[in-house]
């Protein structure tokens, strides 16, 4: 096996690289335990000198990172790059994969247990607000706020002057609320780059880029049947339920294996 696709085990964390991109082979329980260790019991987050962020690279994101240095640096700079996509096992057999939306929901449950505050930023339209309402209905004692925030350009910076003001407003809301967990949904690769650029400047414990998790929680996107998920056919469900995603599905299911093969033999 190509050394770029091998998992090392150091200090209890198994990790490796796929086409030069960092991945961490770690179980869900270990992720939750590490997040719990990262965030202190004290609510005075502003006094912390160290913060963290999590990213969940999938085949499509790894392809993007081959041509986007900022995205590549964002993933390789995270404390945990959690594989999200069964296709990544083509590169590293035995790699433990965790769906991003499932990790998001487990972190919400952890926040409820620990009495942490949570902030949802981004999403299309009012996705973040809708998701926050759904979560608050399910977990009545969850401390949560949400804000749609700005639209970003390719460099993950505000697209217009109005968006610059919305970003300032978002940062102000986050810092005043001081959440232990910040979840960001600006679409990839913008959300990954934005999180990497801003997490250390915010009054938070940790941040995570979550993709379409808000849509699922808000009920705007349906989940695949369990049998399809069990057979690793979630890509087919996405294609059938959202045909406009065909380009993304092709990248993940067809282009990624080809690029991976060419990378290995080169």
C-alpha positions as a Python dict, from the first residue, in 0.01 Angstrom:
ca = {
    (1, 'X'): (0, 0, 0),
    (2, 'X'): (125, 349, -82),
    (3, 'X'): (267, 515, 231),
    (4, 'X'): (42, 819, 167),
    (5, 'X'): (-258, 597, 242),
    (6, 'X'): (-123, 421, 552),
    (7, 'X'): (-260, 472, 902),
    (8, 'X'): (-8, 542, 1179),
    (9, 'X'): (-87, 506, 1548),
    (10, 'X'): (71, 769, 1772),
    (11, 'X'): (-45, 885, 2114),
    (12, 'X'): (-359, 676, 2079),
    (13, 'X'): (-479, 851, 1762),
    (14, 'X'): (-472, 658, 1436),
    (15, 'X'): (-422, 883, 1137),
    (16, 'X'): (-296, 891, 781),
    (17, 'X'): (-324, 1077, 451),
    (18, 'X'): (-531, 1022, 139),
    (19, 'X'): (-388, 1198, -166),
    (20, 'X'): (-198, 1425, 72),
    (21, 'X'): (-501, 1504, 288),
    (22, 'X'): (-509, 1421, 658),
    (23, 'X'): (-767, 1176, 796),
    (24, 'X'): (-813, 1048, 1152),
    (25, 'X'): (-937, 691, 1197),
    (26, 'X'): (-1131, 724, 1520),
    (27, 'X'): (-1454, 586, 1663),
    (28, 'X'): (-1750, 806, 1753),
    (29, 'X'): (-1712, 744, 2125),
    (30, 'X'): (-1348, 854, 2105),
    (31, 'X'): (-1442, 1173, 1920),
    (32, 'X'): (-1696, 1263, 2186),
    (33, 'X'): (-1448, 1187, 2464),
    (34, 'X'): (-1183, 1407, 2304),
    (35, 'X'): (-1426, 1695, 2254),
    (36, 'X'): (-1527, 1665, 2619),
    (37, 'X'): (-1159, 1682, 2717),
    (38, 'X'): (-1095, 1983, 2491),
    (39, 'X'): (-1371, 2196, 2647),
    (40, 'X'): (-1329, 2298, 3012),
    (41, 'X'): (-1614, 2295, 3263),
    (42, 'X'): (-1577, 2670, 3309),
    (43, 'X'): (-1807, 2884, 3095),
    (44, 'X'): (-1545, 3158, 3076),
    (45, 'X'): (-1431, 3057, 2730),
    (46, 'X'): (-1285, 3397, 2653),
    (47, 'X'): (-993, 3325, 2885),
    (48, 'X'): (-890, 3015, 2694),
    (49, 'X'): (-572, 3039, 2487),
    (50, 'X'): (-640, 2718, 2292),
    (51, 'X'): (-945, 2640, 2081),
    (52, 'X'): (-1008, 2362, 1829),
    (53, 'X'): (-1200, 2280, 1514),
    (54, 'X'): (-1321, 1959, 1351),
    (55, 'X'): (-1363, 1885, 981),
    (56, 'X'): (-1517, 1585, 806),
    (57, 'X'): (-1346, 1531, 469),
    (58, 'X'): (-1526, 1310, 218),
    (59, 'X'): (-1417, 1199, -132),
    (60, 'X'): (-1554, 1518, -292),
    (61, 'X'): (-1372, 1744, -45),
    (62, 'X'): (-1045, 1553, -92),
    (63, 'X'): (-1078, 1606, -467),
    (64, 'X'): (-1140, 1979, -410),
    (65, 'X'): (-833, 2001, -188),
    (66, 'X'): (-610, 1881, -472),
    (67, 'X'): (-668, 2219, -641),
    (68, 'X'): (-743, 2438, -339),
    (69, 'X'): (-445, 2506, -114),
    (70, 'X'): (-654, 2690, 146),
    (71, 'X'): (-886, 2392, 181),
    (72, 'X'): (-592, 2153, 200),
    (73, 'X'): (-430, 2360, 476),
    (74, 'X'): (-760, 2383, 663),
    (75, 'X'): (-803, 2005, 670),
    (76, 'X'): (-441, 1928, 749),
    (77, 'X'): (-445, 2188, 1028),
    (78, 'X'): (-744, 2049, 1216),
    (79, 'X'): (-712, 1857, 1541),
    (80, 'X'): (-936, 1584, 1396),
    (81, 'X'): (-1013, 1524, 1027),
    (82, 'X'): (-1295, 1273, 1059),
    (83, 'X'): (-1358, 1065, 743),
    (84, 'X'): (-1714, 1106, 611),
    (85, 'X'): (-1776, 881, 314),
    (86, 'X'): (-1742, 507, 263),
    (87, 'X'): (-1548, 574, -58),
    (88, 'X'): (-1247, 671, 151),
    (89, 'X'): (-1206, 305, 245),
    (90, 'X'): (-1080, 251, -109),
    (91, 'X'): (-771, 440, 0),
    (92, 'X'): (-739, 295, 350),
    (93, 'X'): (-915, -39, 408),
    (94, 'X'): (-1042, -56, 764),
    (95, 'X'): (-1067, 321, 797),
    (96, 'X'): (-1339, 413, 1045),
    (97, 'X'): (-1597, 640, 880),
    (98, 'X'): (-1841, 865, 1070),
    (99, 'X'): (-2125, 1048, 894),
    (100, 'X'): (-2099, 1422, 957),
    (101, 'X'): (-2468, 1467, 1035),
    (102, 'X'): (-2457, 1180, 1287),
    (103, 'X'): (-2156, 1334, 1458),
    (104, 'X'): (-2339, 1668, 1467),
    (105, 'X'): (-2638, 1511, 1644),
    (106, 'X'): (-2417, 1324, 1891),
    (107, 'X'): (-2237, 1648, 1976),
    (108, 'X'): (-2576, 1812, 2034),
    (109, 'X'): (-2661, 1533, 2278),
    (110, 'X'): (-2326, 1585, 2450),
    (111, 'X'): (-2400, 1958, 2479),
    (112, 'X'): (-2734, 1877, 2643),
    (113, 'X'): (-2567, 1645, 2895),
    (114, 'X'): (-2291, 1893, 2974),
    (115, 'X'): (-2520, 2200, 2979),
    (116, 'X'): (-2313, 2357, 2701),
    (117, 'X'): (-2424, 2636, 2471),
    (118, 'X'): (-2451, 2574, 2095),
    (119, 'X'): (-2453, 2817, 1802),
    (120, 'X'): (-2563, 2730, 1447),
    (121, 'X'): (-2422, 2956, 1173),
    (122, 'X'): (-2503, 2951, 802),
    (123, 'X'): (-2728, 2732, 592),
    (124, 'X'): (-2951, 2835, 303),
    (125, 'X'): (-3236, 3071, 386),
    (126, 'X'): (-3349, 3011, 742),
    (127, 'X'): (-3213, 2656, 770),
    (128, 'X'): (-3009, 2727, 1082),
    (129, 'X'): (-3302, 2891, 1262),
    (130, 'X'): (-3537, 2606, 1164),
    (131, 'X'): (-3285, 2346, 1278),
    (132, 'X'): (-3237, 2529, 1609),
    (133, 'X'): (-3614, 2530, 1670),
    (134, 'X'): (-3636, 2157, 1598),
    (135, 'X'): (-3348, 2082, 1834),
    (136, 'X'): (-3493, 2305, 2105),
    (137, 'X'): (-3826, 2121, 2074),
    (138, 'X'): (-3651, 1787, 2115),
    (139, 'X'): (-3414, 1901, 2390),
    (140, 'X'): (-3597, 2160, 2596),
    (141, 'X'): (-3295, 2246, 2812),
    (142, 'X'): (-3059, 2296, 2516),
    (143, 'X'): (-2903, 2642, 2511),
    (144, 'X'): (-2896, 2728, 2142),
    (145, 'X'): (-2885, 3027, 1910),
    (146, 'X'): (-2874, 3048, 1530),
    (147, 'X'): (-2796, 3303, 1261),
    (148, 'X'): (-2783, 3263, 882),
    (149, 'X'): (-2484, 3496, 851),
    (150, 'X'): (-2319, 3620, 532),
    (151, 'X'): (-2282, 3477, 184),
    (152, 'X'): (-1919, 3401, 109),
    (153, 'X'): (-1705, 3415, -203),
    (154, 'X'): (-1460, 3148, -319),
    (155, 'X'): (-1202, 3266, -67),
    (156, 'X'): (-1455, 3221, 217),
    (157, 'X'): (-1480, 3596, 269),
    (158, 'X'): (-1801, 3806, 255),
    (159, 'X'): (-1923, 3851, -102),
    (160, 'X'): (-2057, 4207, -67),
    (161, 'X'): (-2045, 4504, 166),
    (162, 'X'): (-2377, 4390, 309),
    (163, 'X'): (-2229, 4047, 373),
    (164, 'X'): (-1935, 4209, 552),
    (165, 'X'): (-2184, 4366, 792),
    (166, 'X'): (-2363, 4033, 834),
    (167, 'X'): (-2032, 3866, 916),
    (168, 'X'): (-1957, 4131, 1180),
    (169, 'X'): (-2303, 4074, 1322),
    (170, 'X'): (-2248, 3699, 1325),
    (171, 'X'): (-1915, 3730, 1503),
    (172, 'X'): (-2066, 3969, 1756),
    (173, 'X'): (-2355, 3730, 1828),
    (174, 'X'): (-2119, 3435, 1866),
    (175, 'X'): (-1882, 3618, 2098),
    (176, 'X'): (-2161, 3749, 2320),
    (177, 'X'): (-2326, 3407, 2344),
    (178, 'X'): (-1987, 3235, 2403),
    (179, 'X'): (-2094, 2886, 2291),
    (180, 'X'): (-1893, 2579, 2376),
    (181, 'X'): (-1975, 2446, 2027),
    (182, 'X'): (-2012, 2640, 1702),
    (183, 'X'): (-2147, 2459, 1394),
    (184, 'X'): (-2091, 2622, 1054),
    (185, 'X'): (-2276, 2545, 728),
    (186, 'X'): (-2157, 2765, 441),
    (187, 'X'): (-2111, 2478, 194),
    (188, 'X'): (-1774, 2328, 112),
    (189, 'X'): (-1504, 2434, 68),
    (190, 'X'): (-1609, 2774, 210),
    (191, 'X'): (-1715, 2644, 550),
    (192, 'X'): (-1391, 2452, 608),
    (193, 'X'): (-1177, 2753, 513),
    (194, 'X'): (-1392, 2994, 717),
    (195, 'X'): (-1373, 2776, 1028),
    (196, 'X'): (-995, 2741, 997),
    (197, 'X'): (-957, 3118, 949),
    (198, 'X'): (-1182, 3233, 1233),
    (199, 'X'): (-1207, 2968, 1504),
    (200, 'X'): (-911, 3101, 1706),
    (201, 'X'): (-1053, 3455, 1701),
    (202, 'X'): (-1393, 3361, 1840),
    (203, 'X'): (-1514, 3325, 2197),
    (204, 'X'): (-1592, 2954, 2162),
    (205, 'X'): (-1471, 2616, 2275),
    (206, 'X'): (-1464, 2443, 1938),
    (207, 'X'): (-1608, 2467, 1587),
    (208, 'X'): (-1719, 2213, 1329),
    (209, 'X'): (-1812, 2246, 961),
    (210, 'X'): (-2133, 2049, 908),
    (211, 'X'): (-2238, 2064, 542),
    (212, 'X'): (-2607, 1981, 501),
    (213, 'X'): (-2674, 1876, 861),
    (214, 'X'): (-2902, 2173, 926),
    (215, 'X'): (-3120, 2075, 630),
    (216, 'X'): (-3167, 1722, 763),
    (217, 'X'): (-3248, 1839, 1115),
    (218, 'X'): (-3490, 2104, 982),
    (219, 'X'): (-3666, 1836, 777),
    (220, 'X'): (-3581, 1996, 443),
    (221, 'X'): (-3385, 1691, 321),
    (222, 'X'): (-3500, 1334, 378),
    (223, 'X'): (-3279, 1063, 522),
    (224, 'X'): (-3214, 747, 317),
    (225, 'X'): (-3389, 424, 413),
    (226, 'X'): (-3190, 219, 662),
    (227, 'X'): (-3134, -60, 412),
    (228, 'X'): (-2973, 181, 164),
    (229, 'X'): (-2750, 327, 434),
    (230, 'X'): (-2659, -27, 543),
    (231, 'X'): (-2552, -115, 189),
    (232, 'X'): (-2353, 209, 151),
    (233, 'X'): (-2599, 335, -112),
    (234, 'X'): (-2659, 676, 39),
    (235, 'X'): (-2509, 832, -276),
    (236, 'X'): (-2789, 670, -479),
    (237, 'X'): (-3052, 805, -240),
    (238, 'X'): (-2910, 1155, -276),
    (239, 'X'): (-2915, 1123, -654),
    (240, 'X'): (-3276, 1003, -657),
    (241, 'X'): (-3403, 1258, -404),
    (242, 'X'): (-3195, 1553, -527),
    (243, 'X'): (-3108, 1504, -899),
    (244, 'X'): (-2928, 1840, -906),
    (245, 'X'): (-2652, 1676, -700),
    (246, 'X'): (-2552, 1453, -992),
    (247, 'X'): (-2221, 1634, -1041),
    (248, 'X'): (-2127, 1583, -676),
    (249, 'X'): (-2232, 1219, -684),
    (250, 'X'): (-2024, 1156, -997),
    (251, 'X'): (-1722, 1314, -828),
    (252, 'X'): (-1759, 1095, -519),
    (253, 'X'): (-1851, 765, -689),
    (254, 'X'): (-1661, 776, -1020),
    (255, 'X'): (-1399, 1052, -1033),
    (256, 'X'): (-1254, 994, -684),
    (257, 'X'): (-1170, 623, -736),
    (258, 'X'): (-1006, 704, -1070),
    (259, 'X'): (-802, 992, -926),
    (260, 'X'): (-706, 777, -628),
    (261, 'X'): (-582, 499, -856),
    (262, 'X'): (-378, 742, -1066),
    (263, 'X'): (-234, 899, -749),
    (264, 'X'): (-128, 562, -616),
    (265, 'X'): (49, 448, -932),
    (266, 'X'): (224, 781, -974),
}
